[in-house]
Amino acid sequence: MAPTVDPVRVPPELFSFTHGERTDLYVAILHAFAEANERLETALSIDDVRARLRTVGWLDALDDSYLIATLGQLRAWHLVDAVQNHGENYRTAGEYERRNLQYSLTRRGEAAFAGVTHAVAVLASTGALQTAVLDAISDRLGDLIAAMEEPSSSPRRLFTTVTELEGHLEALRTNTTRFNSELQRLLQADDAELATFHEVKAATVAYLQEFLTNLEQRARTIADRVRQVESHGVGVLFHRALVGAELPQLSGEDPGPEWLRHRRTRWQGLRSWFAPDDGARPRVEQLHLVARHAIITLLQVLDRIAESRRRSSSAVADFRELARWFAVLPARDDLHRLWSTMFGLSPARHAHLPHPDPELVSSSTSWRDAPPVEVSQLLRSAGRTERFSRTGRIRDVAAIRAARAEQARAERAELEAAWDMLHTDGPVRLSSVGRLEHSVFERLLELFGRALAVAPGADGSRRGGTADGKVEIVLRAPPDGATARLWTPLGRFTGPDYEVEIRRLGHTGAQRGGRGAVG
C-alpha cells in the first residue's frame, strides 16, 4: 500500500506582500532583513532598515511615517516582529523614539521570502540529467555501508554522509522534474526558427543517448547498495547519525523524533526511485522509458524537418499560393482552366487500355457505346499497371539460419568463457595475470577502456562494466608506480600495474570448471 501524503497547507496571508501598490517595497524590506540575517544582525532599527534598503537596490527616498506604516503592515501579516530595546542608553527623547523600537524577521517572514526567491530561481533555472549525480548517490551509499561495517566509525561521519546522500537525491529529483517539463515543451514546440529548432533537437537527442548509456547498470548498483544498507538496519543508521547531528533544543522540545521522521521519509523517496518495496516500477525505469520515447519522437521530427528541407516547397505553401491565384483571376473560364490544370482534369491515363477481347469490341467503337474497361488501382497510385509473371522460387534458408544460430551460440559460449576466466575473487594486481588467450585479452582491454573512460570516484577508483551490467571492473592506480607485462599468442602488452577487481553477477566457482580465476 502506497504511503499517504499529507496535504500542503499554506498559512493565510503568507504571500499577501506579493500584490498591491507596495509590493516592490515589501519585497525589498524582506530582502534587507534576509541580508542582515546573513550577517547575524537579527534586529534593525528604522535607520538600519533604511540603510539596508540601499544595499539591496532600493534607492527611492522614504520618510519615517511611510516606512513605519509599511513595517506595520508586515507586522499585521506576521512577517516582521517589533520589540523594544531596553539595553540601550538613550540621550534624548527623539533618539529614544527612533532607536527604542527594533524590527526583526519572523519565522513566517523567512519562509515567505525563501518561497519567493525559490520561485524566481525555478523560473531562471533549467533541468538536467546528470550521470554524475547517480554516481555520487552510489558512492555515498558505499560510504554508508563501509561506515556501518566499522563499529568505531564516527557518528559525525554518518551524519555528513546521510546529508550528502539526501542532497544528491534532491538534486536528481529536482533536475529530472525540470528537465522532463522542458523536454515535453520541446516536443510540443513547432513555432521556432527551423535551423535553430533542428540544432536544438539534434543536441537533445545526443544528450539523452549519452544519459541512457549504462543507466541500467548504475540503477542496479544503487538498488543493490540500498538493500545492503537496509541489511545493516536503517533505524540504527539514523539513530547513530542523529548523535552526530548535535541538534540543539531551543524550543524545549526534543527535535530528534521529527528529524528521524524526515530521514525515514527521504529514505522512502530513495527506495521509490531505485528499489521500491511495494512491487511498483522504480522511477528510474520510468525515466528510462520517457527518455527513449523522447528520442524516438525527436528523431521522427528531425526526419520530417530533413524531408521538408529536401522539398522545394511544402503542400501547405502550394495550396496557399494556389488560393491567391484563385482570388485574383476575374473570369470564370480562367478559374475553370486553372482548376483543370492544377487538379489533373486532363486526358485519362487509362484511355489506352484495350478491352479484354478486342474481337468483340472494335477499336472504332464510341466510348459512349463501348462497355467499361477495368482499371487497375496501381495505375492511379503509381502510374503503371500490373505485370503478371511466374512467381520466383523461394530460397531455402534453413541451412543458413542453422549455421548462423550455431555461430551465435559459439560466440556466446566463447564470451561466457572469457568472462569466467576474467572473474576475480577480490582485488589482484594486473601483473599476476601472466599469459592470456588473445580473445580473453581483448575482453580485458574492453573492460579497461570502459573503466578508464570514467572519472575517478571519491576513493580514487574507476568503475566500468559491460552494457548489460553483468560484468563490472574496478581499477585502482598502482601505489608504487609498478609496470605490468601480459603475454598473448600475438605479442606482449606493457602498462601500469593496476589493482584490478572484476566481478560477474551470478558467478560461481563451478562455472569455471575447476579452473582458477585471473590472478
Secondary structure as UniProt FT lines:
FT   TURN            12..15
FT   HELIX           16..18
FT   TURN            21..22
FT   HELIX           23..38
FT   TURN            39..40
FT   HELIX           46..55
FT   TURN            56..57
FT   HELIX           64..76
FT   TURN            77..78
FT   STRAND          80..84
FT   TURN            86..87
FT   HELIX           93..99
FT   STRAND          101..105
FT   HELIX           107..124
FT   HELIX           131..149
FT   TURN            151..152
FT   HELIX           155..188
FT   HELIX           194..212
FT   TURN            213..214
FT   HELIX           215..232
FT   HELIX           234..245
FT   HELIX           256..274
FT   TURN            277..278
FT   HELIX           283..310
FT   HELIX           315..328
FT   HELIX           332..342
FT   TURN            343..344
FT   TURN            349..352
FT   TURN            358..360
FT   TURN            363..364
FT   TURN            367..369
FT   HELIX           377..382
FT   HELIX           398..422
FT   STRAND          428..429
FT   HELIX           430..432
FT   HELIX           438..452
FT   TURN            458..459
FT   STRAND          462..465
FT   TURN            467..468
FT   STRAND          471..476
FT   TURN            479..480
FT   STRAND          483..488
FT   TURN            489..490
FT   STRAND          491..496
FT   STRAND          499..504
FT   TURN            505..506
FT   HELIX           509..512
FT   TURN            513..514
//
